[in-house]
Amino acid sequence: MYQLIPETPDDYWEVEALYDTCFAPGREALSSYRLRDGVPSVAGLSHVARDADGILAGAIRYWPVHIGAHDALLLGPVAVHPTRQGEGLGRALIEESLDAATPFGWHRVMLVGDAPYYNRFGFDRLQDVVMPPPTNPERVLGRALSKDAWRGVKGHVRRWSD
């Protein structure tokens, strides 16, 4: 059994260590990290999953971004410790955090990822949204959190502070 709770500042380094374990070296060179540099993750939506002993098993973070004149959430990274994979924890992190986004006033969420995995959570290819290079356009996916939230949204994804 896991407890999914909002990430706190005390979780930061432990979550970073989990990401280092789960992702290849150089992960911070990806274009999505340029959008995160110097921008705090979205409080209340970034979650950690801990087991009954308080051991970190998974984490998910969200970042605010601009797309043209619109705002969106950038999901990622999401990671589950290799010893805990296959237990449905990734699904729980994604679904619970997405359910929490609408009450916070967010209408759309995007990510860069594998469509076959993220399609099951309602994510589809965003045709007119351009991530900074180098990003494969086929991996730019979005999900509407409210009706027609992606209608008319197009352009380059920019850092929240820009």
C-alpha positions as CSV (number, residue, x, y, z in Angstrom):
1,M,0.0,0.0,0.0
2,Y,1.3,3.4,-0.9
3,Q,0.5,6.9,0.3
4,L,0.4,9.5,-2.5
5,I,0.9,13.0,-1.0
6,P,2.0,16.4,-2.4
7,E,5.7,16.8,-2.7
8,T,7.2,19.1,-0.1
9,P,10.6,21.0,-0.2
10,D,12.0,18.3,2.2
11,D,11.4,15.7,-0.5
12,Y,13.4,17.5,-3.2
13,W,16.8,15.7,-3.0
14,E,15.3,12.3,-2.5
15,V,13.1,12.8,-5.6
16,E,16.1,13.9,-7.5
17,A,18.0,10.8,-6.5
18,L,15.0,8.7,-7.7
19,Y,15.1,10.5,-11.1
20,D,18.9,9.8,-11.3
21,T,18.2,6.1,-10.6
22,C,15.4,5.9,-13.2
23,F,16.7,8.0,-16.1
24,A,19.9,8.0,-18.2
25,P,22.7,10.3,-17.3
26,G,22.4,13.6,-19.0
27,R,18.6,13.7,-18.5
28,E,18.9,17.4,-17.6
29,A,20.2,18.2,-21.1
30,L,16.7,17.5,-22.5
31,S,14.8,20.5,-23.9
32,S,12.0,20.0,-21.3
33,Y,14.6,20.8,-18.6
34,R,15.2,24.2,-20.2
35,L,11.6,25.0,-19.6
36,R,11.9,24.0,-15.9
37,D,15.2,25.8,-15.1
38,G,14.6,28.4,-12.4
39,V,10.8,27.7,-12.4
40,P,9.3,26.1,-9.3
41,S,7.2,23.0,-9.8
42,V,3.5,23.4,-9.3
43,A,2.8,23.1,-5.6
44,G,0.0,20.7,-4.7
45,L,0.2,18.8,-8.0
46,S,3.7,17.4,-7.8
47,H,3.4,14.2,-5.7
48,V,5.5,11.5,-4.1
49,A,4.5,7.9,-3.3
50,R,5.8,6.4,-0.1
51,D,5.3,2.9,1.2
52,A,4.2,2.0,4.8
53,D,7.7,2.5,6.0
54,G,8.0,6.0,4.5
55,I,10.4,4.8,1.7
56,L,10.0,6.8,-1.5
57,A,8.7,4.6,-4.3
58,G,7.7,7.1,-7.0
59,A,7.3,10.7,-7.9
60,I,5.7,13.0,-10.4
61,R,6.2,16.7,-11.0
62,Y,4.4,19.4,-13.0
63,W,5.6,22.7,-14.3
64,P,3.8,25.7,-15.6
65,V,4.5,26.7,-19.2
66,H,3.2,29.1,-21.8
67,I,2.0,28.1,-25.3
68,G,1.3,31.1,-27.4
69,A,-1.1,33.1,-25.3
70,H,-2.2,30.1,-23.2
71,D,-1.0,28.4,-20.1
72,A,-0.5,24.7,-19.6
73,L,1.0,22.2,-17.3
74,L,4.1,20.3,-18.4
75,L,4.0,16.8,-16.8
76,G,7.3,15.2,-16.0
77,P,9.3,13.6,-14.9
78,V,7.3,10.7,-13.5
79,A,9.3,7.8,-12.1
80,V,8.8,4.7,-10.1
81,H,11.7,3.0,-8.4
82,P,12.8,-0.1,-10.4
83,T,12.0,-2.4,-7.5
84,R,8.4,-1.1,-7.4
85,Q,7.6,-1.1,-11.1
86,G,4.7,-3.2,-12.4
87,E,2.6,-2.5,-9.3
88,G,0.4,0.2,-10.9
89,L,2.2,3.0,-9.0
90,G,2.9,5.1,-12.2
91,R,-0.8,4.9,-13.1
92,A,-1.8,6.0,-9.6
93,L,0.6,8.9,-9.6
94,I,-0.6,10.1,-13.0
95,E,-4.3,9.7,-12.4
96,E,-4.4,11.1,-8.9
97,S,-2.3,14.2,-9.8
98,L,-4.3,14.8,-13.0
99,D,-7.5,14.6,-11.0
100,A,-6.1,17.3,-8.7
101,A,-5.2,19.7,-11.5
102,T,-8.7,21.0,-12.5
103,P,-9.5,22.3,-9.0
104,F,-6.3,24.3,-9.1
105,G,-7.6,26.0,-12.3
106,W,-5.6,24.2,-14.9
107,H,-7.3,23.3,-18.2
108,R,-4.7,21.5,-20.2
109,V,-1.6,19.4,-19.6
110,M,1.2,18.3,-22.0
111,L,4.3,16.1,-21.9
112,V,7.0,14.7,-24.0
113,G,6.7,10.9,-24.0
114,D,5.7,7.6,-25.6
115,A,2.2,7.8,-27.1
116,P,1.4,4.1,-26.6
117,Y,1.9,4.5,-22.8
118,Y,0.3,7.9,-22.3
119,N,-2.7,7.3,-24.7
120,R,-4.2,5.2,-21.9
121,F,-4.4,8.4,-19.8
122,G,-6.1,10.4,-22.5
123,F,-3.1,12.0,-24.0
124,D,-2.9,12.5,-27.8
125,R,-0.4,14.1,-30.2
126,L,-0.4,17.9,-30.2
127,Q,-0.2,18.9,-33.9
128,D,0.4,22.7,-33.4
129,V,2.4,22.8,-30.2
130,V,6.2,23.1,-30.7
131,M,8.7,22.1,-28.0
132,P,12.2,23.6,-28.1
133,P,14.6,21.5,-30.0
134,P,15.8,18.8,-30.0
135,T,12.3,17.2,-29.4
136,N,10.7,14.7,-31.6
137,P,7.3,16.2,-32.5
138,E,5.7,12.8,-32.5
139,R,6.3,12.7,-28.7
140,V,4.6,16.0,-27.9
141,L,1.3,14.9,-26.3
142,G,-1.5,16.7,-24.6
143,R,-4.7,16.1,-22.6
144,A,-7.6,18.4,-22.1
145,L,-8.7,18.7,-18.5
146,S,-11.8,20.7,-19.5
147,K,-13.9,20.6,-22.7
148,D,-12.1,21.9,-25.8
149,A,-9.1,23.1,-23.7
150,W,-6.7,22.6,-26.5
151,R,-8.9,24.2,-29.2
152,G,-7.0,27.1,-30.7
153,V,-3.9,26.5,-28.7
154,K,-0.8,26.5,-30.9
155,G,2.7,27.8,-31.0
156,H,6.0,27.4,-29.2
157,V,6.2,26.2,-25.6
158,R,8.0,28.8,-23.5
159,R,9.2,29.0,-19.9
160,W,6.7,30.3,-17.4
161,S,8.8,33.3,-16.5
162,D,9.4,34.4,-20.2
